[in-house]
């Protein structure tokens, strides 16, 4: 029994430390939903401007969605912009429908660097998160987002 207590005295603090680090990392993660704060600029302007997205027939507030599996989507109201684009492309015929099924947005995080890839086009930016505020900066400007809880 003494051996068990010694092991637990060593293991328990490690478990507590790792759980605290895991909690802090997840709250500071880009994973989640983010709404733009005011005016967007740079590459994010086209992705988050609800006025410019009306041509697809979607209306509502824009939300960026980053998933754990490094996929990204944009929601306009309750609709997925990616799914809306797929359904519009499907109207153009069978070949367009097949291509549309392959559409996806992916992202990669490397330190403070963020790379977004959509249909072979890459957008490179930097990002920071502080107090549930996500700031994405690229060479054309920056956009600030607030975490949706």
mmCIF file of the C-alpha atoms, coordinates in Angstrom:
data_MODEL
# 
_entry.id   MODEL 
# 
loop_
_atom_site.group_PDB 
_atom_site.id 
_atom_site.type_symbol 
_atom_site.label_atom_id 
_atom_site.label_alt_id 
_atom_site.label_comp_id 
_atom_site.label_asym_id 
_atom_site.label_entity_id 
_atom_site.label_seq_id 
_atom_site.pdbx_PDB_ins_code 
_atom_site.Cartn_x 
_atom_site.Cartn_y 
_atom_site.Cartn_z 
_atom_site.occupancy 
_atom_site.B_iso_or_equiv 
_atom_site.pdbx_formal_charge 
_atom_site.auth_seq_id 
_atom_site.auth_comp_id 
_atom_site.auth_asym_id 
_atom_site.auth_atom_id 
_atom_site.pdbx_PDB_model_num 
ATOM 1   C CA . UNK A 1 1   ? 0.000   0.000  0.000   1.00 0.00 ? 1   UNK A CA 1 
ATOM 2   C CA . UNK A 1 2   ? 2.893   2.393  0.711   1.00 0.00 ? 2   UNK A CA 1 
ATOM 3   C CA . UNK A 1 3   ? 4.199   1.823  -2.798  1.00 0.00 ? 3   UNK A CA 1 
ATOM 4   C CA . UNK A 1 4   ? 0.773   2.748  -4.237  1.00 0.00 ? 4   UNK A CA 1 
ATOM 5   C CA . UNK A 1 5   ? 0.685   5.967  -2.196  1.00 0.00 ? 5   UNK A CA 1 
ATOM 6   C CA . UNK A 1 6   ? 4.170   6.941  -3.410  1.00 0.00 ? 6   UNK A CA 1 
ATOM 7   C CA . UNK A 1 7   ? 3.158   6.338  -7.007  1.00 0.00 ? 7   UNK A CA 1 
ATOM 8   C CA . UNK A 1 8   ? -0.046  8.340  -6.559  1.00 0.00 ? 8   UNK A CA 1 
ATOM 9   C CA . UNK A 1 9   ? 1.853   11.206 -4.940  1.00 0.00 ? 9   UNK A CA 1 
ATOM 10  C CA . UNK A 1 10  ? 3.945   11.384 -8.096  1.00 0.00 ? 10  UNK A CA 1 
ATOM 11  C CA . UNK A 1 11  ? 1.196   10.686 -10.673 1.00 0.00 ? 11  UNK A CA 1 
ATOM 12  C CA . UNK A 1 12  ? -1.604  12.847 -9.226  1.00 0.00 ? 12  UNK A CA 1 
ATOM 13  C CA . UNK A 1 13  ? 0.208   16.207 -9.574  1.00 0.00 ? 13  UNK A CA 1 
ATOM 14  C CA . UNK A 1 14  ? 1.149   15.263 -13.158 1.00 0.00 ? 14  UNK A CA 1 
ATOM 15  C CA . UNK A 1 15  ? -2.468  14.468 -13.995 1.00 0.00 ? 15  UNK A CA 1 
ATOM 16  C CA . UNK A 1 16  ? -3.628  17.765 -12.521 1.00 0.00 ? 16  UNK A CA 1 
ATOM 17  C CA . UNK A 1 17  ? -0.941  19.680 -14.425 1.00 0.00 ? 17  UNK A CA 1 
ATOM 18  C CA . UNK A 1 18  ? -1.824  18.020 -17.754 1.00 0.00 ? 18  UNK A CA 1 
ATOM 19  C CA . UNK A 1 19  ? -5.536  18.612 -17.268 1.00 0.00 ? 19  UNK A CA 1 
ATOM 20  C CA . UNK A 1 20  ? -4.946  22.308 -16.556 1.00 0.00 ? 20  UNK A CA 1 
ATOM 21  C CA . UNK A 1 21  ? -2.774  22.651 -19.643 1.00 0.00 ? 21  UNK A CA 1 
ATOM 22  C CA . UNK A 1 22  ? -5.411  20.874 -21.745 1.00 0.00 ? 22  UNK A CA 1 
ATOM 23  C CA . UNK A 1 23  ? -8.147  23.175 -20.455 1.00 0.00 ? 23  UNK A CA 1 
ATOM 24  C CA . UNK A 1 24  ? -6.097  26.272 -21.182 1.00 0.00 ? 24  UNK A CA 1 
ATOM 25  C CA . UNK A 1 25  ? -5.172  25.072 -24.688 1.00 0.00 ? 25  UNK A CA 1 
ATOM 26  C CA . UNK A 1 26  ? -8.765  24.342 -25.639 1.00 0.00 ? 26  UNK A CA 1 
ATOM 27  C CA . UNK A 1 27  ? -10.039 27.748 -24.495 1.00 0.00 ? 27  UNK A CA 1 
ATOM 28  C CA . UNK A 1 28  ? -7.300  29.433 -26.508 1.00 0.00 ? 28  UNK A CA 1 
ATOM 29  C CA . UNK A 1 29  ? -7.915  27.344 -29.623 1.00 0.00 ? 29  UNK A CA 1 
ATOM 30  C CA . UNK A 1 30  ? -9.157  28.641 -32.966 1.00 0.00 ? 30  UNK A CA 1 
ATOM 31  C CA . UNK A 1 31  ? -11.628 25.727 -33.011 1.00 0.00 ? 31  UNK A CA 1 
ATOM 32  C CA . UNK A 1 32  ? -15.173 26.987 -32.634 1.00 0.00 ? 32  UNK A CA 1 
ATOM 33  C CA . UNK A 1 33  ? -17.502 29.590 -34.083 1.00 0.00 ? 33  UNK A CA 1 
ATOM 34  C CA . UNK A 1 34  ? -16.547 33.231 -34.547 1.00 0.00 ? 34  UNK A CA 1 
ATOM 35  C CA . UNK A 1 35  ? -18.613 36.295 -35.527 1.00 0.00 ? 35  UNK A CA 1 
ATOM 36  C CA . UNK A 1 36  ? -16.921 39.320 -37.110 1.00 0.00 ? 36  UNK A CA 1 
ATOM 37  C CA . UNK A 1 37  ? -16.769 42.518 -35.040 1.00 0.00 ? 37  UNK A CA 1 
ATOM 38  C CA . UNK A 1 38  ? -17.666 45.399 -37.309 1.00 0.00 ? 38  UNK A CA 1 
ATOM 39  C CA . UNK A 1 39  ? -15.767 46.047 -40.518 1.00 0.00 ? 39  UNK A CA 1 
ATOM 40  C CA . UNK A 1 40  ? -13.653 43.345 -42.094 1.00 0.00 ? 40  UNK A CA 1 
ATOM 41  C CA . UNK A 1 41  ? -10.680 43.995 -44.323 1.00 0.00 ? 41  UNK A CA 1 
ATOM 42  C CA . UNK A 1 42  ? -8.178  41.953 -46.234 1.00 0.00 ? 42  UNK A CA 1 
ATOM 43  C CA . UNK A 1 43  ? -8.996  38.435 -47.411 1.00 0.00 ? 43  UNK A CA 1 
ATOM 44  C CA . UNK A 1 44  ? -11.585 38.035 -44.649 1.00 0.00 ? 44  UNK A CA 1 
ATOM 45  C CA . UNK A 1 45  ? -13.744 40.815 -46.134 1.00 0.00 ? 45  UNK A CA 1 
ATOM 46  C CA . UNK A 1 46  ? -14.970 38.643 -49.003 1.00 0.00 ? 46  UNK A CA 1 
ATOM 47  C CA . UNK A 1 47  ? -15.563 35.698 -46.706 1.00 0.00 ? 47  UNK A CA 1 
ATOM 48  C CA . UNK A 1 48  ? -17.477 37.563 -44.028 1.00 0.00 ? 48  UNK A CA 1 
ATOM 49  C CA . UNK A 1 49  ? -19.395 40.339 -45.795 1.00 0.00 ? 49  UNK A CA 1 
ATOM 50  C CA . UNK A 1 50  ? -23.070 39.350 -45.722 1.00 0.00 ? 50  UNK A CA 1 
ATOM 51  C CA . UNK A 1 51  ? -23.860 41.914 -48.451 1.00 0.00 ? 51  UNK A CA 1 
ATOM 52  C CA . UNK A 1 52  ? -21.430 40.343 -50.907 1.00 0.00 ? 52  UNK A CA 1 
ATOM 53  C CA . UNK A 1 53  ? -22.771 36.855 -50.114 1.00 0.00 ? 53  UNK A CA 1 
ATOM 54  C CA . UNK A 1 54  ? -26.355 37.726 -51.069 1.00 0.00 ? 54  UNK A CA 1 
ATOM 55  C CA . UNK A 1 55  ? -25.688 36.686 -54.680 1.00 0.00 ? 55  UNK A CA 1 
ATOM 56  C CA . UNK A 1 56  ? -25.862 33.085 -53.446 1.00 0.00 ? 56  UNK A CA 1 
ATOM 57  C CA . UNK A 1 57  ? -29.280 33.696 -51.969 1.00 0.00 ? 57  UNK A CA 1 
ATOM 58  C CA . UNK A 1 58  ? -28.139 33.505 -48.357 1.00 0.00 ? 58  UNK A CA 1 
ATOM 59  C CA . UNK A 1 59  ? -29.006 36.116 -45.789 1.00 0.00 ? 59  UNK A CA 1 
ATOM 60  C CA . UNK A 1 60  ? -28.137 36.627 -42.162 1.00 0.00 ? 60  UNK A CA 1 
ATOM 61  C CA . UNK A 1 61  ? -25.242 37.036 -39.797 1.00 0.00 ? 61  UNK A CA 1 
ATOM 62  C CA . UNK A 1 62  ? -21.932 35.578 -40.860 1.00 0.00 ? 62  UNK A CA 1 
ATOM 63  C CA . UNK A 1 63  ? -20.097 33.096 -38.628 1.00 0.00 ? 63  UNK A CA 1 
ATOM 64  C CA . UNK A 1 64  ? -16.725 31.438 -39.286 1.00 0.00 ? 64  UNK A CA 1 
ATOM 65  C CA . UNK A 1 65  ? -16.589 27.833 -38.138 1.00 0.00 ? 65  UNK A CA 1 
ATOM 66  C CA . UNK A 1 66  ? -13.264 26.090 -37.453 1.00 0.00 ? 66  UNK A CA 1 
ATOM 67  C CA . UNK A 1 67  ? -13.540 22.362 -36.641 1.00 0.00 ? 67  UNK A CA 1 
ATOM 68  C CA . UNK A 1 68  ? -11.103 20.073 -34.830 1.00 0.00 ? 68  UNK A CA 1 
ATOM 69  C CA . UNK A 1 69  ? -10.421 18.160 -38.038 1.00 0.00 ? 69  UNK A CA 1 
ATOM 70  C CA . UNK A 1 70  ? -8.973  21.319 -39.682 1.00 0.00 ? 70  UNK A CA 1 
ATOM 71  C CA . UNK A 1 71  ? -12.036 22.054 -41.788 1.00 0.00 ? 71  UNK A CA 1 
ATOM 72  C CA . UNK A 1 72  ? -13.594 25.449 -42.047 1.00 0.00 ? 72  UNK A CA 1 
ATOM 73  C CA . UNK A 1 73  ? -17.012 26.675 -43.074 1.00 0.00 ? 73  UNK A CA 1 
ATOM 74  C CA . UNK A 1 74  ? -18.867 29.931 -43.184 1.00 0.00 ? 74  UNK A CA 1 
ATOM 75  C CA . UNK A 1 75  ? -22.411 30.057 -41.916 1.00 0.00 ? 75  UNK A CA 1 
ATOM 76  C CA . UNK A 1 76  ? -24.763 32.774 -43.065 1.00 0.00 ? 76  UNK A CA 1 
ATOM 77  C CA . UNK A 1 77  ? -27.705 32.708 -40.724 1.00 0.00 ? 77  UNK A CA 1 
ATOM 78  C CA . UNK A 1 78  ? -28.271 28.983 -40.223 1.00 0.00 ? 78  UNK A CA 1 
ATOM 79  C CA . UNK A 1 79  ? -27.027 27.975 -43.683 1.00 0.00 ? 79  UNK A CA 1 
ATOM 80  C CA . UNK A 1 80  ? -23.615 26.581 -44.511 1.00 0.00 ? 80  UNK A CA 1 
ATOM 81  C CA . UNK A 1 81  ? -22.111 28.671 -47.286 1.00 0.00 ? 81  UNK A CA 1 
ATOM 82  C CA . UNK A 1 82  ? -20.190 25.640 -48.504 1.00 0.00 ? 82  UNK A CA 1 
ATOM 83  C CA . UNK A 1 83  ? -23.362 23.544 -48.748 1.00 0.00 ? 83  UNK A CA 1 
ATOM 84  C CA . UNK A 1 84  ? -25.159 26.398 -50.516 1.00 0.00 ? 84  UNK A CA 1 
ATOM 85  C CA . UNK A 1 85  ? -22.321 26.645 -53.045 1.00 0.00 ? 85  UNK A CA 1 
ATOM 86  C CA . UNK A 1 86  ? -22.538 22.892 -53.644 1.00 0.00 ? 86  UNK A CA 1 
ATOM 87  C CA . UNK A 1 87  ? -26.279 23.044 -54.277 1.00 0.00 ? 87  UNK A CA 1 
ATOM 88  C CA . UNK A 1 88  ? -25.911 25.993 -56.670 1.00 0.00 ? 88  UNK A CA 1 
ATOM 89  C CA . UNK A 1 89  ? -23.092 24.219 -58.550 1.00 0.00 ? 89  UNK A CA 1 
ATOM 90  C CA . UNK A 1 90  ? -25.193 21.061 -58.790 1.00 0.00 ? 90  UNK A CA 1 
ATOM 91  C CA . UNK A 1 91  ? -27.740 22.986 -60.884 1.00 0.00 ? 91  UNK A CA 1 
ATOM 92  C CA . UNK A 1 92  ? -25.092 23.427 -63.589 1.00 0.00 ? 92  UNK A CA 1 
ATOM 93  C CA . UNK A 1 93  ? -25.070 19.747 -64.511 1.00 0.00 ? 93  UNK A CA 1 
ATOM 94  C CA . UNK A 1 94  ? -23.629 16.406 -63.521 1.00 0.00 ? 94  UNK A CA 1 
ATOM 95  C CA . UNK A 1 95  ? -19.961 17.339 -63.983 1.00 0.00 ? 95  UNK A CA 1 
ATOM 96  C CA . UNK A 1 96  ? -20.358 20.494 -61.894 1.00 0.00 ? 96  UNK A CA 1 
ATOM 97  C CA . UNK A 1 97  ? -22.199 18.465 -59.261 1.00 0.00 ? 97  UNK A CA 1 
ATOM 98  C CA . UNK A 1 98  ? -19.276 16.008 -59.021 1.00 0.00 ? 98  UNK A CA 1 
ATOM 99  C CA . UNK A 1 99  ? -16.799 18.869 -58.691 1.00 0.00 ? 99  UNK A CA 1 
ATOM 100 C CA . UNK A 1 100 ? -18.997 20.538 -56.089 1.00 0.00 ? 100 UNK A CA 1 
ATOM 101 C CA . UNK A 1 101 ? -18.981 17.428 -53.936 1.00 0.00 ? 101 UNK A CA 1 
ATOM 102 C CA . UNK A 1 102 ? -15.202 17.806 -53.668 1.00 0.00 ? 102 UNK A CA 1 
ATOM 103 C CA . UNK A 1 103 ? -15.473 21.396 -52.395 1.00 0.00 ? 103 UNK A CA 1 
ATOM 104 C CA . UNK A 1 104 ? -14.165 21.928 -48.920 1.00 0.00 ? 104 UNK A CA 1 
ATOM 105 C CA . UNK A 1 105 ? -12.385 24.583 -46.957 1.00 0.00 ? 105 UNK A CA 1 
ATOM 106 C CA . UNK A 1 106 ? -9.414  23.527 -44.894 1.00 0.00 ? 106 UNK A CA 1 
ATOM 107 C CA . UNK A 1 107 ? -7.153  25.402 -42.544 1.00 0.00 ? 107 UNK A CA 1 
ATOM 108 C CA . UNK A 1 108 ? -3.792  24.800 -40.932 1.00 0.00 ? 108 UNK A CA 1 
ATOM 109 C CA . UNK A 1 109 ? -2.397  26.421 -37.827 1.00 0.00 ? 109 UNK A CA 1 
ATOM 110 C CA . UNK A 1 110 ? 1.345   26.600 -37.279 1.00 0.00 ? 110 UNK A CA 1 
ATOM 111 C CA . UNK A 1 111 ? 2.101   28.708 -34.227 1.00 0.00 ? 111 UNK A CA 1 
ATOM 112 C CA . UNK A 1 112 ? 0.517   32.070 -35.010 1.00 0.00 ? 112 UNK A CA 1 
ATOM 113 C CA . UNK A 1 113 ? 0.325   31.358 -38.766 1.00 0.00 ? 113 UNK A CA 1 
ATOM 114 C CA . UNK A 1 114 ? -2.998  30.466 -40.346 1.00 0.00 ? 114 UNK A CA 1 
ATOM 115 C CA . UNK A 1 115 ? -3.368  29.044 -43.858 1.00 0.00 ? 115 UNK A CA 1 
ATOM 116 C CA . UNK A 1 116 ? -6.837  28.693 -45.362 1.00 0.00 ? 116 UNK A CA 1 
ATOM 117 C CA . UNK A 1 117 ? -7.204  26.567 -48.492 1.00 0.00 ? 117 UNK A CA 1 
ATOM 118 C CA . UNK A 1 118 ? -10.263 26.596 -50.732 1.00 0.00 ? 118 UNK A CA 1 
ATOM 119 C CA . UNK A 1 119 ? -10.286 24.955 -54.155 1.00 0.00 ? 119 UNK A CA 1 
ATOM 120 C CA . UNK A 1 120 ? -6.516  25.158 -54.463 1.00 0.00 ? 120 UNK A CA 1 
ATOM 121 C CA . UNK A 1 121 ? -6.330  28.825 -53.466 1.00 0.00 ? 121 UNK A CA 1 
ATOM 122 C CA . UNK A 1 122 ? -4.388  29.592 -50.308 1.00 0.00 ? 122 UNK A CA 1 
ATOM 123 C CA . UNK A 1 123 ? -4.812  32.550 -48.015 1.00 0.00 ? 123 UNK A CA 1 
ATOM 124 C CA . UNK A 1 124 ? -1.947  33.040 -45.587 1.00 0.00 ? 124 UNK A CA 1 
ATOM 125 C CA . UNK A 1 125 ? -2.441  35.115 -42.474 1.00 0.00 ? 125 UNK A CA 1 
ATOM 126 C CA . UNK A 1 126 ? -1.427  35.407 -38.862 1.00 0.00 ? 126 UNK A CA 1 
ATOM 127 C CA . UNK A 1 127 ? -3.821  35.205 -35.965 1.00 0.00 ? 127 UNK A CA 1 
ATOM 128 C CA . UNK A 1 128 ? -3.997  35.839 -32.258 1.00 0.00 ? 128 UNK A CA 1 
ATOM 129 C CA . UNK A 1 129 ? -6.604  35.053 -29.629 1.00 0.00 ? 129 UNK A CA 1 
ATOM 130 C CA . UNK A 1 130 ? -7.109  37.098 -26.498 1.00 0.00 ? 130 UNK A CA 1 
ATOM 131 C CA . UNK A 1 131 ? -10.176 37.203 -24.252 1.00 0.00 ? 131 UNK A CA 1 
ATOM 132 C CA . UNK A 1 132 ? -12.449 35.436 -26.783 1.00 0.00 ? 132 UNK A CA 1 
ATOM 133 C CA . UNK A 1 133 ? -11.312 37.819 -29.538 1.00 0.00 ? 133 UNK A CA 1 
ATOM 134 C CA . UNK A 1 134 ? -9.716  36.347 -32.658 1.00 0.00 ? 134 UNK A CA 1 
ATOM 135 C CA . UNK A 1 135 ? -7.706  38.731 -34.819 1.00 0.00 ? 135 UNK A CA 1 
ATOM 136 C CA . UNK A 1 136 ? -6.776  37.545 -38.306 1.00 0.00 ? 136 UNK A CA 1 
ATOM 137 C CA . UNK A 1 137 ? -4.228  39.662 -40.197 1.00 0.00 ? 137 UNK A CA 1 
ATOM 138 C CA . UNK A 1 138 ? -3.115  39.302 -43.789 1.00 0.00 ? 138 UNK A CA 1 
ATOM 139 C CA . UNK A 1 139 ? -1.197  41.639 -46.087 1.00 0.00 ? 139 UNK A CA 1 
ATOM 140 C CA . UNK A 1 140 ? -4.395  43.529 -47.011 1.00 0.00 ? 140 UNK A CA 1 
ATOM 141 C CA . UNK A 1 141 ? -5.700  44.175 -43.494 1.00 0.00 ? 141 UNK A CA 1 
ATOM 142 C CA . UNK A 1 142 ? -7.127  42.617 -40.374 1.00 0.00 ? 142 UNK A CA 1 
ATOM 143 C CA . UNK A 1 143 ? -10.462 41.410 -39.068 1.00 0.00 ? 143 UNK A CA 1 
ATOM 144 C CA . UNK A 1 144 ? -11.492 40.870 -35.456 1.00 0.00 ? 144 UNK A CA 1 
ATOM 145 C CA . UNK A 1 145 ? -13.957 38.148 -34.470 1.00 0.00 ? 145 UNK A CA 1 
ATOM 146 C CA . UNK A 1 146 ? -15.717 37.290 -31.202 1.00 0.00 ? 146 UNK A CA 1 
ATOM 147 C CA . UNK A 1 147 ? -16.091 33.670 -30.062 1.00 0.00 ? 147 UNK A CA 1 
ATOM 148 C CA . UNK A 1 148 ? -19.693 32.431 -30.145 1.00 0.00 ? 148 UNK A CA 1 
ATOM 149 C CA . UNK A 1 149 ? -20.515 30.686 -26.883 1.00 0.00 ? 149 UNK A CA 1 
# 
